[in-house]
């Protein structure tokens, strides 16, 4: 392992990188450098924009002159994530749509969207291993590790900006399917409850309904009723951490197999159906294609575990 020869780099920002946060820009420029080091060189003023210090949240402007300090990174002969790993290779089969601008994935449950916090890799690292020639691959949004379903990835900076703008203006609709405890009331079509995020000493995030929190709104529609559970469609208007999971818990109808906000007794009733994971699935997303301006709807089918659970519940209902 030889260390690369460190040297100062000067970069001029073009329209392709305009409005990108400086910390995210540095991560694309300094491959393999830990995030902690990137924030350290920003904090110490070693990174300069137009000869001035900037904060990590600074958004780049076309024409900005960036000074990137020498950072010593060990060379490796192989990529950090191998495309031959089963989990990585399986991502290829999970692609629902792809062109030169976007990639839409049916993310499997159990895989984080990005590495970190003890995880060797996530979806984005896996896709970069599968697409080594792709100059740009960035998450448009995030879904929880145990949640499956539609995940948007931008393949160009312009596409990322367009899709982020649609999210900001609430022009993108995301519909989830969740199996919740009990009989969800038909009259409960909207839940508006502010969410406050707490970070525990362990680093775990716990979200609670709290008046000091950020506004959050989720729309609900009953899809199917079972003896002790309801399949609901949940459409978040805002995009807060764990929003659907906390809003369903708040109404007294937590999601099946939710290890943070769920009910053990409810989960026990579902073991016979073969369910062993959070029943929350990003089923569909509607958005405008960033290049063609075509209105697009991409749907992600349920995996075998979720589909089997529903089939068993339907069978139990018919037998009674």
N, C-alpha and C positions, 0 to 999 in steps of 0.2 A: 504494500500500500504506500503510494507516494503522495505527499501533499501537493496540491496544485500550487503553482507560484502565484501568490496573491498580488493584485495590483488594483489601483483605483480605476473605476469605470465611470465614464460620463455618458449619459443617455438623454436624448432629446425626445420629449413626448409628442407622439403624433395623435391624430384624431382617433385612431383605433384604441388608444389607452385613455382617452379623455374621460374624466369623471370616475376613474378607478381609484380606490383608496390606495395610498402610498404603501401601506403594510401588505396589501394583497399583491400590488405590483412587484414589490421586493421578493415576495415568495416565488413569483414566476421567474424572476431574474436570478435568484440565488437558490437553485435547485439543491435539495438535500440539506440546506441550512435550517436548523431548528427554529421554530417560531420564537422561542425565548431569546435567541440571539438576534433575530430581526428586530424585536422590540427593544432590545438592549442598545443596538447601534442607533436606533431612532432616538431613544431616550437620551443617549450621550451626545447627540448632535453630530454623529459621524456621517449620517446621511444628510445631504443638503439639497434643498430645492431652490434654485436661483440664488445659491450661496447663503440660504437662510435655513435655520432649524424648522422642522415641521412636526406636528403630532401624527400619530398613526392613522387618525381618521381624516387627514388632509386628502382632498380629492384633486387629482391631477388635472392640469389645464394644458391644452394643446400649446406646445412651444416651451413648456417647463424644461429647465436643464437640471437633471438629477445627477448628483455625485454619489456613487455607491462605493463605500470604502472597501479595502481588501479584506476578504473573509476567507480564512483557511479552511478548506473542506477536503476531507480525504477522498481520493479517487476510489471507485469500486469498479470491478471488472464486470459486474452484473447489475441490472436494475434492482432497486430495493424490493420491488414486487414482481414476481415472475408471472408471465402470461400463461405458464403451464400449470399453475396452481388450479385445482378443481374449482374452487370458489370463484376465481378470476375468470377461468374459461367459461363457466356457466353464465357469466354476465352477458356473453355474446348471444346466448339463446334467449336472454330476457329483454333484448332490444325490441321495442314495439315500432319505432319509427326512427329513421336517420336520414339526413341529407347534409349538405355542406354547412348548414347553419345551426342545426339543433340535433340532439339525440334524446329520445324519450325511452326510458327504461321502466320495466316492471320490476322494481327492486324487491329482492327476496327478503323475507323476515330474518332477523338475526344478523344482518350486515349493516354496519354503520355507514352513513353517507361519506364520511371521511375518517382517516386514521387519527390517532391521538388517544390520550387518556388510557394508555396501556394496550391499545389496539394497533396491530402492526400495519393494517391497511383498511381502507374503506372503499366504497363504490368508486369514488373519483380516482383514487390511486390505482384501483383495478382497471378502470377504463383507460387510464394513461398507459398502463402496461400493455393493454390490448391494442391501443392506437399510438404506438411509439412515434409515428411521424406527425401526429396531430400537434400543431403549434399552440393550440388553445383549447382547453377543456375545463369548464368551470360550472359548479352547481348554480342553478337558477334559484333554487329554494331547498329546504331540507325537510326530511321526514324522520321520525324517531327510528332508532335501530330496530325495534321489534315490529314496527309498522311496515307493511308491504305495500306495493303498488306504484302508481305513476310518479316518476321523478324526472324532471326536466334538466338537461345539461346543455349549456351553450357551447358552440364550437367556434364562435367568433365574438370578439369584444362588442361589436355592434349589436349582435343578437342578444347578448347578456343585458346590454343597456335597454334595449327595446322591451324585453320580457320583465326586467325589474320595474320599468315604467308602468307596464300593465298591472303588475302586482301593486304598485304604489297607488295607482288610480282605481284599484279594485275592478279592473277589466278582465281579470282572469278568474275563472270559476273552477274550484276544486271540490269534487264530491267524494266523500268517504263512505264506506259501509262499516257499521259497527254493530256487534251483537251485545246488547245491554241487558242488565238484570231487570226482571219483572215486566210489567205491562206499561209500556211508555204511553202516556196520555196523548190522544190525538190532538188535543187542544194546545199542546206544548210545541209550537212551531218555531219559536225563536228563544234563545237563551242569551241574555245580555248581562254579563257579570264580570267586573274588573278582576284581572289576574295579577297577583304579586308573586314574583319569583324569589325563592330563598335558596341560597347556596349553603349546603351543610359543610362541616369541616372535612368530611370525606370527599368533597368535590361533587357530590350528588345534588342534582337540581330538584327541588320540590316546589310545585306551584300551588297556590291556594287562592280562593276567591277572597278578595280583600279590597275595601273601598280605597285604599291607598295605591292599588295596583293600576295597570294600564287597561283602558277600555277593551273589551273583547265581546264579539258577537258571533254566534253560531246558529245556523238555521237547520231545523230537523224535519224529517218526513218519515213516517212509518212505512216500511217496505213489506214486512211480513211479521206476523205474530205467532208465537209458540206458547207452550204451557207456562213456562216460567222465564221466558226471555223474549226480546223483541229485536228484530233486525231493523235498524234505522239508517237512513241516509243523512249524513252530517255534512253541511256545507259551511266552512268557516268564512266569515266575511273579513275578519281580521286574522292575522297570522301569528298568534302568541305561542310560546313554548307550551306543549302539552295541552293546548286549548280544548280540543274535543274531549280528551280524557278527563280533564278537570270539570268541564261543563256538564258532562254526563253524570259524574260523581255528585256534583252539586245538586242535581235534580233528584238524586236518590236512585239513579239507574246506572251504576258503574259498568264499564266495559269488561267483558269476559277475559280472564287471565291477565289483568292489569296488575303487575306486581307492585306498583306504587299507589294506585288509587282504587284498586278493586276490592272485591269481597270474596274471601276464601270459600265460604259456604256455597256461593254461586258457582265458583270454579269447580268445586267437587261434583256438583250436579252434571257438569259437562264432560267429565273425564271419560264417561262411557261413549261419547261421540268421537273420541280420538283427538279432541282439541288439546293442545299443549303449548299454545302461544297466544299472544295478544290478538284478539279478534278486531283489528282495526286495519282497514285496507283502503288505500287511495285508489278508488275505482275509476275515476275519470277526471280529465282536465280539459277545459275549453279555453282557447287563447287565439290570438291573431299571429300568424306566422311573421317573424320579424323582417323577412325579405319580400315575400310574395303578397303579404297583407291578407292572405286567405284565412278565413275563419276555420279553425281546426278543432276537432274533438278526438281525443285519444283515450281509449278505454283499456284497462288492464284486467284480465280475467283473474278470478280468485285462484289461489293455489289449492292443491289437493286437500290439504288439512282443513282449510276453511270450507271448501265445497263439501267435503265429507261430513263435517259437523252439521251443516245445514240439512243435508240429506237425511242424517240420522234424526234430527229434530222433527223433520217433516214426517218421517216414518213413525216416530213415537206419537205424534199428533193424530195420525190416521188410525193407529191401533187403539186409541182410547174412545 
